[in-house]
Amino acid sequence: MTLRWRTVKLIIAFDGTRYEGWQSQRTGKTLQEVFEKILAQFFKVPTPIIGSSRTDSGVHALGFAAHFKIKSGLGDLKIKKALNFYLPRDILVHSAKTVHAGFHARFQAKSKIYRYDIWQSSTRPLFEAPYVLWHPFALNARRMSRAAGHLKGRYDFRSFCNNEEPEKNYVRTLKKISVVKRKQLIRITVQADGFLKQMVRIIVGTLIEVGRGKMTPKRVSEILLSKDRKLAGPTAKPHGLTLVKVTY
């Protein structure tokens, strides 16, 4: 039987604590390298895999998307089970599905949903610690929510971008943003058609400044329109950030 090339889409969850993000690089261990090593061993040929985004070092995911092409008669379920057998315990494949040949995990993504969790308590968290930013002082979540509302829409987000090299296009459409507090946890959820480098983390750092009373909610709108990174808040640490879902 002649095997044809097929495209397999993966939905992946991972704890990013031990990894320098998704994309392969010269230094540090990355998730892409882990997958490509296992795929090459399993299928006996080099098998490049492409992710839906790069992700920063230490960032987590619940629904990261990726794809690879392979000539194999192995069923999707067996591919999923095989990957989960060989992958380390901090990475899990939720699904493996053969899709149309032209599918591209990165270029065909319509939006991405991220969440950032803040643990607002005088007592540091224990079991939650790897996945939340501990903030020991009071934050006004209502003020943060009002400030977040100024960011919704299609704007030039260069004020919320850390990039040494200029981007060709800083315009993104922020479709949804919410700030919800439940007991000690403040969760900021953001959905956009794309994100600039560390954009969510800078938005979070700026909203924290609002929550602390260091700036007014309206000031966030002024920062957005200024297109000046120096006016925005600090970049929040990566471990509180989780990629929830990629939509197609």
N, C-alpha and C positions, 0 to 999 in steps of 0.2 A: 504493500500500500504506500502510495506517495503522500508524504506529509506536506501540508502547506503551512506557510507562515500564518500565525494567528496572534492577535493582540489580547493580552490578559490584563484586566484592570484589578488592582488590589485596593481594598479599604483597610487602613492600618491604624492601630493605636500604639502609642509608645510613651514610655517615661524617658524624657530627654535628658535626665540628669547626667548621664555618663557620656553624652555625645556632643560633638561640636556641630550640631545642626544636621540637616539632611544631606546637603550637597558635598560630594567628595572634595577634599582639599589636601594640600601638602602636609599639613600637620594636624594631629588630633584624629580621633576616631569618629567617623560619621555613619549615619544610618544607611546612606546609599552604599557605602563600602560593605557594610554588613550584609545587605541584601544581595549585592552583586557577587560576593564571595560564595554565599550559599547557593544562589541560582547557578553559578558556574559549576560548582561541585555536583549539584543535583542533576542538571541537564547535560553535563560533560562538555559544554561549550561556553565561551564568554557570553554573558547575557546582560547587556546594559539595562538599567531601569531608570525611568524618569519620574520625578515627583511633581506634585502640584505646586509646591513652593519650596524655597530653600530652608526656611525656619532658622532662627538664631540658636546659638549654643544654649542648651539648658531648657529650651521650650518643649512642651509636651503636646500630644495629639490624641484625640479620640476618634477622628474620622479623616485621617490624611489619605489622599488618593495618589496612586502611582500606576504606571503601566510598563510592561515589557513585551517584546515580541519573541516568539519561540516556535520552532517546528517540533511538535510533540503531540502524540495521541492521548496523553494523560488528561483525564477529566478535571474540570475546575475544582471539584471538591477534594480530589486527591492532591492537587497542587496546594490548596489551602492547608490540608492536613500535613503535608510534607514540610512546608515552610514553617508551620508552627512547631513541628517536631524539632527542627534544627535551629530555629531562632532562639536567642537568649530570652530569659524570662521577662525582661522589660520591654519586649516587642511582641505584638500580637496581630495576626492577620484576621480581620473580621470576615472578609469575603474575597474570593477570587472568581472573576467572571470574564469569559471570553466576550469581547465587544467588537464592534465594527473596525475594520483595518485602519481607518483614518483617525481613530480616537487618540487624543493627546491630553494627558492628565494636566498639563500646565496651560497650554494655549487655548484649550476649549473650556476652561473653568469660567463660569458666569459670575460666581461670587464665592467668598470665603467667610466663614463665621468663626470669630475668636471670642474667647472669654478670658477675663483677668480676675483672679480672686485675691481679695485683700482680707486678712484676718485682723480685725480691729478689736484689740483687747490688751489690757495691761499685762496679761499672762501670755507668754509665747506659746504657740501651738506645738504639739508633739507629733502625732501621726499625720497631721495635715501639713506639716512644715515644708516638705519638698514641693508642694503644689500651691502654696499661698504666699503672699507677701505679708509679713507680720508688721503691723503698724500699731505701736503701743499707745498712741494718743488718739483722742476723739476726732472723728471725721464726720462732717455734716453731709450725709448722703443726699439730702434733698437739694442742697446747693450744687453738689456734683452733678445731679441729674439735670438741673436747669442749665448748667454750663455745657453739658454734653449735647443738649438740644441745639446749640449754636453750630455744631459740627455736621449736622445732618444735611445732606444735599451734595451737589457736585461742585467741588472747589479745587483750587490749587493748594495742596497740602504740604508745600515745602517747609512751612514752619514746624511741621511734625515729622521731619525726615532727617535721619543721621546718615549721610552719605558723603564720603570724601570726593567721589567723582560725580559730576553733575548728571542728573537724570534727563532723558530726552523729554519726558512728560511727567509733570507732578500732579496732574489733574486726576482725581479719583471721585467716584460716587459712593458716598457713605449712606447706605440704604437704611440701616437701623442702628441705633445705639441706645442702650438702657443701663441704668444704675439701680440695682436692687439690693436692699439690705435685709438680711434675715439673721437675727441675733448678732453673733460676732462677724458674720461673713458679709462682705460687700462684693457683689459680683457685677463687673462691667462687661457687657456683651456688645460686640460690634460686628456688623455685616457690611461688606463693601465689595465692589466689583474688582478690587485689587488693593494692595497695600504697598506703600513705600517702605524702605528699610527702617525697621524699628518704629514704624508709625504708631502701632497700637500701644507700645510701651511708652512712647512720648505723650500720647493722649492721656494715658493713665497717670503718668507723672504730673501732668498739668492739672488733671482733675483732682488729684490728691492735694495739690497746692490750694485749689478752690475749697476743698473739704476742710482744710486746716485754717481757712480764713486768710490766707496769704494773698489771694486775689479774688476779685468778684466774678460771678458767672459771666457777666457781660464782657469781661476782659478776655475771655477765651475767643470770642468773636473777633475782637481787635487783633489778637495774636494770629488768628487764622488769616485775616485779610492783610496782615503786615508782610507775610511771606518771609519772616525772619526767625530762623531756628533759635536764636539767642534769647528771644522773648518767651518761648514756651518753657514748661517745667522740665525737670530732669527726666532722664530715661529710666523708667521703672525696671527693676531687676527681672531677668527672664523667667525665673522658675514659677512665677504666678500666672504665666500665660499658657493657654491651651488652644490649639486649633480644634474646633468642634466639628466642623463639616465643610466640605467643598461641594458646591452645587454646579450642575451641568445642564 
